[in-house]
Amino acid sequence: MNDECQTLLAEVREMLAGADKLNETGQHGAAMEQAYHASEHVAAAYLLATTGRRMPSNDSTYDLFAKTIREPNRHPAALQTIREVVGDVCALREIYEPALLAETSPKDAQQMIDCVAALAGLVESTS
Amino acid sequence: MIPAKQFRQQLGGLYTAVMPCDQSDPRHRGALEKILSDTIQHEAKVHGAEFDPVAFRNVMRAMQSGDVEILFLAAAWELAKPKIVGATINFRSLSLQRAENGLIAKNGIYSEDVCLLPKIIRELVLERPSGKDFLDEGIGTHYIRECMTYFAKKGMRGGIIPTGQTFEFAPDNTKIVKIQEQLGAVLGQEETSGLFRLNEITDAIRSKWLVPVELRGAPLIGSASDPHNFAVLWSSYDEQQKVKAAFTRGLSTFKGRPVSQGQIISNGKLPEPPVMECVLASVLKAANEEIQERGWGRLDHEPALSETAAVFGVKPPLMHIHVLNEPEVIAGLHSLGVEKRLLGLHASQTASLDLAKASGGAIRPIKLIGSEAANNPYFSLVG
């Protein structure tokens, strides 16, 4: 993993720590939003590590990442673990709705933060 | 409530099912009220509308009258613990298509709402057993395709098999756009397509010369004519130029009031704009009169009009007009003072989906880049 990629993942950790703090201080919607965007940074970091291309952190990059990382030959040893964690984050991203952020509960935000943190850890260990 | 045999296990281990609401089953009726209340409240929040309990009561009554076709979406990690994760609300409709010899109207479906309940999806994530995982194609894509497959294979009430689906979408809703693109839907673009709203016949429509149009009923199986659908056709004297419109009796699930869903297509050969405006004005006027005659402005459970009021008929409900890839029709509607329908600050758009294609299981691939392309992804790919 190159330096730029490490930097991106360090940013992810910072974002998630920030999301945790936001959640603790009652800003659950902002915490959810931050964790959502952190998942896109994870995607950009992974694609940077594997292709050398810096891609924007957005929905399309995340989709490409999710499809790519679950290819059967890519991480044979960790395929099932990867599939499970990527699947969890994909499901949570699907129901992420900016218009409803104000109704986010601390539990909902924590679930997103934890899942993205697990994903980041996985990417770090496999890239 | 959901028999185990209805479920199919997906790759990854999640069991999913789509099933119609059976109004004769008290458990279904109970579940319907709960799921619809959650669904409509969720949709209202997403679109910035107020949830109206009176409107909801109207929607529930409309369900009982059989006007609306609802499919429950269910999921389970273990068959003993199924969950209803959402619902779709649909109406029997017509699907207009260009054909070699003109324009044809086939059985279709108008989808009013599709909703996944976030709370239930979060529960599924939380309860996921180790070693199992979610669907690669995404939950939304999976359920929309399953619903379309259900209708394409099993049909709607009365054994009607729809061939095409029409629906409205918000162009800034990137998630639904992505899902529908994956399924192969034709999504309207601002330059050539639009969704319009007509509260009542405008002065501009009234002022146009009327041209002859033909009203065509939509047959149901047997000899009956569908009370909820009809078409209006205009042809030039030499039959070279054609415009066809179809109208469906629908219901706003926010407002609990009837809405007529209209679609207009042409055979691509159209008269000059001034004549085109007369054609569209004639089609809309004829449709409006037919809708008034059919009493679509009144919900089934509402009391019938008094004899005096019946002379004037029921005021036609709000009309939504879907126009897909017909720039001349759009220009004509603008000239007639028909406004775009807005969802929040943005103009809403129309889309259509070929059900045979959508239910065939083909998913458009996301193009892999660089070295990724060398590996064979296991998800299904089409060219």
Contacts between the chains, C-beta under 8 A, distances in Angstrom:
chain1	res1	chain2	res2	distance
A	47	B	369	7.7
A	50	B	370	7.9
A	50	B	371	6.9
A	50	B	372	7.3
A	51	B	369	5.9
A	51	B	370	4.3
A	51	B	371	6.4
A	51	B	372	7.0
A	52	B	370	7.7
A	53	B	369	6.9
A	53	B	370	6.9
A	59	B	174	5.8
A	59	B	175	8.0
A	59	B	178	7.3
A	63	B	178	7.4
A	63	B	366	5.6
A	64	B	366	5.5
A	64	B	368	7.3
A	64	B	369	7.1
A	66	B	136	7.9
A	67	B	136	7.6
A	67	B	365	8.0
A	67	B	366	5.1
A	67	B	368	7.1
A	67	B	377	6.5
A	67	B	379	7.0
A	68	B	368	6.2
A	68	B	372	4.8
A	70	B	136	6.3
A	70	B	377	8.0
A	70	B	378	7.9
A	71	B	372	7.3
A	71	B	375	4.7
A	71	B	376	7.5
A	71	B	377	5.2
A	71	B	378	7.1
A	72	B	376	7.8
A	72	B	378	5.3
A	73	B	375	5.2
A	73	B	376	7.3
A	74	B	375	6.2
A	80	B	131	6.6
A	80	B	133	7.7
A	83	B	12	7.0
A	83	B	133	4.6
A	84	B	128	7.1
A	84	B	130	7.4
A	84	B	131	7.6
A	84	B	132	7.3
A	84	B	133	4.4
A	86	B	133	7.9
A	87	B	12	6.7
A	87	B	128	7.9
A	87	B	133	3.9
A	87	B	134	3.5
A	87	B	135	7.7
A	87	B	136	7.6
A	88	B	125	5.0
A	88	B	128	6.7
A	88	B	133	7.8
A	88	B	134	7.0
A	90	B	134	6.3
A	90	B	138	6.5
A	91	B	121	5.6
A	91	B	124	7.0
A	91	B	125	5.4
A	91	B	134	5.0
A	91	B	139	6.1
A	92	B	121	7.5
A	92	B	122	7.3
A	92	B	125	6.1
A	94	B	116	7.3
A	94	B	121	7.1
A	94	B	138	5.9
A	94	B	139	5.5
A	94	B	140	5.8
A	94	B	175	6.7
A	95	B	116	6.3
A	95	B	118	4.0
A	95	B	121	4.8
A	95	B	122	7.2
A	97	B	46	5.9
A	97	B	118	7.1
A	99	B	45	6.4
A	99	B	46	4.9
A	99	B	47	7.8
A	99	B	48	6.9
A	100	B	42	7.9
A	100	B	45	5.7
A	100	B	46	6.6
A	100	B	118	7.4
A	103	B	45	7.5
A	108	B	118	7.9
A	108	B	122	6.2
A	111	B	122	6.1
A	111	B	125	6.7
A	111	B	126	6.8
A	115	B	125	7.2
